[in-house]
Amino acid sequence: MEKTLRSLNLLLIFITFISYLSPFVDPSSFWLFSFFGMAYPWLLILNLIFVLFWLSSKNWYFFFSLGCILVGLNHFQSFIGLNNSLPEEKEEITIMTMNSMGYQKIKGDKKTKFKDLLTKHRPEVVAIQEGFTNDHPSVLKDYPYNHRPVGSVLCIYSKFPFINKGNLDISENKSNGCIFVDIKVNGQIIRLYNMHLQSNKVSADASKLKKEADIQTKKTWLNIKGILGKISRAASTRSAQARAIISHFQKSKYPIIVCGDMNDTPLSHNYKRFSRVLHDGFKERGVGLGTTYNETIPLLRIDYIWTAKQFKVNSHEIIKENFSDHYPVISRIQVIQNRE
């Protein structure tokens, strides 16, 4: 029994190390690594279980999984925040991002709770993905300025007027894309991007597979193959979209903030790309479990607020309320002098 468990533990460690390689491999070249990167939270949990099991058995094998976790400590901190919030500063801007799922859940009591959320945190800018509605929702009526290109379901609501605004043509469908605005905050002009990278579109398939799967049938394996195919194609598309967004914001003469639904986890090539030039708000000030997706596939962190080096993140919160299939993410960001 011990020999079998040790073999399983070593296999788990091998797979975990494969997931650590995911950020270094462009999914447009070889997508399979991105799948292992997405599985990191479960691999971490299994490694922790093995650590506890071997410790309880007073067996030195616990060093195997513990060493594996420590090697990937940087990834661990992208999933579990061990930070603290800083006090409020005068020269701050509070930003909220949320994939709204068309505001389908923000009704009745949820609508009241959502208004309370806005009252409590007072975000000056709200970036919405999947705003599937012809009209701007009543819960955001207190924002006098908004930018929503024709045919897009991305929108930026602001209490600051726009100096400039635009749209990046990076997607063939209206659900995904990227828009931006330039706003003046405390005397400084900043550029804010709202992005929604290509969706995997496997939630419905995964839910169906979970309910109906029989591993011994050919149909189940065909469904699994179909899900993996969708993940592969979406990962490749996101890679091109991320390159286009980074290329665009690197030409900006203003300090930038990028937020939205990346549909990629911290163990992804796109995350590594962004982290080379921007700071992840969760890694700066996040606390606790970093999950932002609230549906069939648990433990995913795919919603982000990124900041350039000219900003200081004072707080970063994931609001664990069921307003959508994604949790709202809110950051207080201190605006410092524009270094032009």
Protein Blocks (a to p, Z undefined) as FASTA:
>chain_A
ZZmmmmmmmmmmmmmmmmmmmmmpcfklommlmmmmmmmmmmmmmmmmmmmmmmmnopak
lmmmmmmmmmmmmmmmmmmccbdcddddfkbcddddddeklommmgcjlmmmmmmmmmmn
opabdcdehiacfbdcfklmmpmbdcddehiabdcddfbdcfbdcdddfbfbfkbccddd
dddeehiacdddddddddfklmmmmmmmmmmgcfkbmklmmmmmmmmmmmmmmmmmmmmm
mmmmmmmmmmpcbdcddedjehpafkbfklmmmmmmmccfklmmpgcjfbfbfcfbghia
fbdcdddfkbccfbdcdddbdfbfbdcdddddddddddZZ
